[in-house]
Amino acid sequence: MKQPTHAVILGATGYVGGELLRLIAAHPEFRLAAAVSGSSAGQPIETTFPHLTGTYPGINFCGFDDWAADIDEGSNVALFSAAPHGASASSIANVLEQAAAKKLQVRIVDSSADFRYAEQSEFEAIYPAPHGAPELLQQFSCTLPEFSSTVESRHVGHPGCFATAISLAAVPLVRAGIVEPELFVSATTGSTGSGRSPQPGTHHPERHSNQYAYKPLAHRHAPEIARMCRVAGGSPASINFVPHSGAFARGIYATVQAKTCRNSTLQELHDTFTSFYKDAPFVHVVPGMPRLKNVVASNHCHIGIALEGDTVVVTSALDNLVKGAAGGAVQWMNRLWQIPETSGLTAAAPGWT
């Protein structure tokens, strides 16, 4: 009988870590071996995540030195890092040293920004801290599963949640050469995108019944989106990105606007996106405009297209914690272990959330 792959989560007490725990519990191939947390080691998982009560009975978070204690030598390990930007790389380097000592076969998907750039200088130009493990950069690739038919490395740096939502809307336009290479983007994210630690922008009285822009034309995901358009879209594009904080907990709703560079029809645009995503099980071109509640808590992205004169609008809706982070990470990990890409990710959105 085939042995399950051991799943290990670094930084398991954050929102992304909690989503990874939820998804792994229903995964047919992965079995949780360690939920790693420096701050909550020894505490039951359900104490931090009451919604997982009964899912991991009697299982506690463990420390960074104990994650491999119950994993047999030579086993396969699916390592998910949900550690913060700037801290994930050094944690991964330490874990890889421990894994080598037990001859573990490890594949990694990192949800932080630490392995989204191939060069140390690129990372440090955007994130004002030295990279924690520059010697590992060449072992990682960074793209979305929808933009790569093959696995190009043993490990993956997952794009950010804004970058995921916007790139899924933008790359087919750029790839088809339908629009001018200047994109104007507005996207609204839920409060979970700011992480579990309280922030002024996620304080409930400030966020409730409110919406506001932040870091206009200066958000750190913009270079990621530009890189995705250049690499996956095959052409450089200027990204004018204005992010917004929304009054909801989960989800991203992104709107990409551009000028067409040749005569196009709505049907042509629809056909372009449908063809581009024909083998993408989680991306759907929908009639009219997508609605956020139709994708929240699922790994699906819904895309809508509009055209008037020479102006095209593409909207995308997805769950920032699932398709934008934990679900996308599981999707990549499935690929890395050569199991069906949809494994553990087929649950429908709950609707009316």
C-alpha positions in Angstrom: 0.0 0.0 0.0 1.4 3.4 -0.9 2.6 5.4 2.0 1.2 9.0 2.4 3.5 11.9 2.0 4.3 13.6 5.3 3.1 17.3 5.3 5.0 19.8 7.4 3.9 23.4 7.9 6.2 26.1 9.1 4.6 29.1 10.7 1.5 27.1 11.2 -0.4 29.5 13.5 -1.1 32.3 11.0 -4.1 32.5 8.7 -2.3 30.8 5.8 -1.1 28.1 8.2 -4.6 27.6 9.4 -5.9 27.2 5.8 -3.1 24.7 5.1 -4.2 22.7 8.1 -7.8 22.7 6.9 -6.9 21.6 3.4 -4.4 18.9 4.4 -7.0 17.4 6.7 -9.0 16.5 3.5 -6.1 15.7 1.2 -6.0 12.1 -0.1 -2.2 11.9 -0.3 -0.8 14.2 2.4 -0.8 13.4 6.1 0.1 16.1 8.7 3.4 15.2 10.4 4.2 18.5 12.0 2.6 21.9 12.5 5.6 24.1 13.4 5.4 27.2 15.5 8.0 28.9 17.6 5.5 30.7 19.7 2.8 28.0 20.3 4.9 24.8 20.6 3.2 22.3 22.9 -0.3 23.9 22.5 -3.1 21.9 20.8 -3.9 23.0 17.3 -7.6 23.4 18.1 -6.8 26.0 20.8 -5.4 28.3 18.1 -8.0 27.3 15.5 -11.3 26.4 17.2 -12.9 25.8 13.8 -10.6 22.8 13.4 -11.9 21.2 16.7 -12.0 17.4 16.2 -9.9 17.6 13.0 -6.5 17.0 14.7 -7.5 15.5 18.1 -4.6 15.4 20.5 -2.1 16.9 18.1 0.0 19.9 19.3 2.1 22.5 17.5 5.8 21.6 17.7 9.0 23.6 17.8 11.5 24.1 14.9 13.8 21.5 16.3 11.2 18.8 16.7 9.3 18.7 13.4 11.1 15.6 12.0 11.0 13.5 15.2 8.1 11.2 14.1 9.2 11.0 10.4 11.0 7.8 9.4 14.4 8.1 7.6 14.1 8.4 3.9 10.4 9.5 3.9 8.8 11.9 1.5 8.0 15.3 2.9 5.8 18.0 1.5 7.1 21.1 3.3 4.8 24.2 3.3 6.2 27.4 4.6 3.7 30.0 5.9 6.4 31.9 7.8 6.6 35.7 7.4 8.5 37.5 4.6 12.1 37.8 5.6 12.0 34.9 8.1 10.9 32.1 5.9 14.1 31.6 4.0 16.3 31.1 7.0 13.8 28.7 8.5 13.7 26.7 5.3 17.5 26.5 5.2 17.5 25.1 8.7 14.8 22.6 7.9 16.7 21.4 4.8 19.8 20.7 6.9 17.7 18.6 9.3 16.1 16.8 6.4 19.4 16.0 4.9 20.5 14.3 8.2 17.5 12.0 8.0 17.8 11.5 4.2 14.3 12.9 3.7 13.0 13.6 0.2 11.7 17.1 0.5 9.7 19.3 -1.8 8.9 22.9 -0.7 6.3 25.5 -1.5 6.9 28.8 0.2 4.0 31.3 0.6 6.2 34.2 1.7 8.0 36.6 -0.7 11.5 35.1 0.1 11.7 33.0 -3.1 9.7 35.0 -5.6 12.7 36.5 -7.2 15.7 34.7 -8.7 18.2 37.3 -7.6 19.0 38.4 -4.1 19.3 42.0 -5.3 15.7 42.0 -6.6 14.3 40.7 -3.3 16.3 43.2 -1.2 15.3 46.1 -3.5 11.7 45.5 -2.5 11.9 44.0 1.0 14.3 46.1 3.2 16.2 43.2 4.8 19.0 40.9 3.8 17.8 37.7 2.2 17.9 34.8 4.7 19.3 32.1 2.4 20.5 33.4 -0.9 22.3 30.2 -1.6 18.9 28.5 -2.1 17.4 31.0 -4.6 18.4 28.9 -7.6 16.6 25.9 -6.3 13.2 27.7 -6.5 11.0 28.9 -9.3 8.1 31.3 -9.0 5.0 31.3 -11.2 1.4 30.1 -11.1 0.5 26.5 -12.1 -1.7 28.0 -14.8 1.3 29.6 -16.5 3.6 26.5 -16.5 2.8 23.1 -17.9 6.0 21.6 -16.4 7.6 21.7 -13.0 10.9 23.5 -13.5 12.4 23.1 -10.0 12.2 21.0 -6.8 10.8 23.9 -4.9 8.4 26.8 -5.6 8.0 30.3 -4.3 4.2 31.0 -4.5 3.3 34.4 -5.9 1.5 36.9 -3.6 -2.3 36.9 -3.3 -2.7 40.3 -5.2 -0.2 39.1 -7.8 -2.2 35.9 -8.3 -5.5 37.6 -8.8 -4.2 40.3 -11.1 -1.9 38.1 -13.1 -4.7 35.6 -13.9 -6.6 38.6 -15.4 -3.6 40.3 -17.1 -1.3 37.6 -18.5 -3.7 36.3 -21.2 -4.2 39.9 -22.5 -0.5 40.5 -22.7 0.2 37.1 -24.2 -2.3 37.6 -27.0 -0.9 41.0 -27.8 -4.4 42.4 -27.7 -3.7 45.5 -25.5 -1.2 48.3 -25.2 1.5 47.4 -22.6 0.2 49.6 -19.9 -2.3 48.2 -17.5 -4.3 50.0 -14.9 -5.3 47.9 -11.9 -7.6 48.4 -8.9 -8.0 45.5 -6.5 -9.7 45.2 -3.1 -8.6 42.7 -0.5 -10.1 41.3 2.7 -8.7 42.0 6.1 -7.1 38.5 6.4 -4.6 39.6 3.8 -2.9 41.7 6.5 -2.2 38.6 8.6 -3.2 37.5 12.0 -1.3 40.1 14.0 -3.6 43.1 14.7 -2.8 46.1 12.5 -4.3 49.6 12.4 -5.8 48.9 9.0 -7.4 45.7 10.1 -8.9 47.0 13.4 -12.6 46.3 13.1 -14.0 49.8 13.8 -11.7 51.1 11.0 -12.4 48.4 8.5 -16.2 47.7 9.1 -18.4 49.4 6.5 -15.3 51.1 5.1 -13.1 51.1 2.0 -9.9 52.9 1.3 -6.9 52.8 -1.0 -3.4 52.3 0.4 0.1 52.5 -1.2 -1.2 53.7 -4.5 1.3 53.0 -7.3 3.8 51.8 -4.7 2.6 48.4 -3.6 5.3 45.7 -3.5 3.3 43.2 -5.5 3.4 45.4 -8.6 6.9 44.2 -9.5 5.7 40.6 -9.2 2.8 41.3 -11.5 5.2 43.0 -14.0 7.5 40.0 -13.8 4.6 37.6 -14.4 3.5 39.5 -17.5 7.0 39.5 -18.8 7.8 35.9 -18.2 4.4 34.2 -18.6 2.9 36.8 -20.9 6.0 37.0 -23.1 6.1 40.8 -23.1 6.9 43.6 -20.7 3.9 45.6 -19.3 3.7 48.7 -17.1 1.5 48.0 -14.0 -0.3 51.0 -12.5 -1.7 49.3 -9.3 -3.9 50.9 -6.7 -4.8 48.4 -3.9 -7.8 48.9 -1.6 -8.7 47.5 1.8 -12.3 46.1 1.9 -14.8 45.6 4.6 -14.8 41.8 4.3 -12.5 39.2 5.8 -11.7 36.9 2.8 -11.2 37.4 -0.9 -9.7 39.7 -3.6 -11.6 41.4 -6.3 -9.3 42.8 -9.0 -10.1 44.9 -12.0 -7.6 45.3 -14.9 -8.2 48.0 -17.5 -6.3 48.5 -20.7 -6.6 50.0 -24.2 -6.7 47.6 -27.2 -4.0 47.9 -29.8 -6.1 46.5 -32.6 -9.8 46.0 -33.4 -11.2 43.3 -31.1 -14.6 41.9 -30.2 -15.9 40.7 -26.9 -16.2 37.2 -28.4 -12.5 37.3 -29.4 -11.5 38.3 -25.9 -13.7 35.6 -24.4 -12.3 33.0 -26.7 -8.7 34.2 -25.9 -9.3 33.6 -22.2 -11.2 30.4 -22.6 -8.5 28.9 -24.8 -5.7 30.1 -22.4 -7.3 28.5 -19.4 -8.7 25.4 -21.2 -6.5 23.1 -19.1 -6.7 25.1 -15.9 -9.2 23.3 -13.6 -9.5 26.2 -11.2 -9.9 29.2 -13.5 -13.3 29.9 -15.0 -14.4 32.6 -17.5 -17.9 33.5 -16.4 -20.8 35.3 -18.0 -20.9 39.0 -16.9 -18.8 39.9 -13.9 -17.7 37.5 -11.2 -18.9 37.8 -7.6 -16.7 37.3 -4.6 -19.0 35.1 -2.6 -19.0 32.5 -5.4 -15.3 31.8 -4.8 -14.6 32.4 -1.1 -13.2 29.4 0.7 -12.5 27.6 -2.6 -9.5 27.3 -4.8 -11.4 28.7 -7.8 -10.9 32.0 -9.6 -13.7 33.5 -11.6 -12.9 35.9 -14.5 -15.2 38.3 -16.3 -14.6 40.4 -19.4 -16.1 43.7 -20.8 -15.3 45.7 -23.9 -16.4 49.1 -25.0 -14.7 50.8 -28.0 -11.0 50.4 -27.4 -11.2 49.8 -23.7 -11.1 46.3 -22.2 -11.9 45.5 -18.6 -11.0 42.1 -17.0 -12.1 41.3 -13.5 -11.0 38.4 -11.3 -12.3 37.2 -8.0 -10.6 34.6 -5.7 -10.0 33.8 -2.1 -6.8 35.4 -0.9 -6.1 32.6 1.7 -6.9 29.7 -0.7 -6.1 30.3 -4.4 -4.0 33.3 -3.4 -1.9 31.3 -0.8 -2.7 28.0 0.9 -4.7 26.4 -1.9 -2.3 27.6 -4.6 0.5 26.1 -2.5 -1.3 22.7 -2.3 -1.9 22.9 -6.0 1.8 23.3 -6.6 2.7 20.6 -4.1 0.5 18.2 -6.0 2.4 19.0 -9.1 5.8 18.6 -7.4 4.8 15.1 -6.2 3.2 14.2 -9.6 -0.2 13.6 -8.2 -3.5 15.0 -9.7 -3.3 18.8 -9.5 -6.8 19.0 -8.0 -6.2 16.6 -5.1 -7.6 18.0 -1.9 -8.9 21.1 -3.6 -12.2 20.1 -5.2 -14.5 21.3 -2.4 -17.0 23.9 -3.8 -17.3 27.4 -2.4 -19.8 27.5 0.4 -21.8 30.4 -1.0 -23.6 33.1 1.0 -20.7 33.6 3.3 
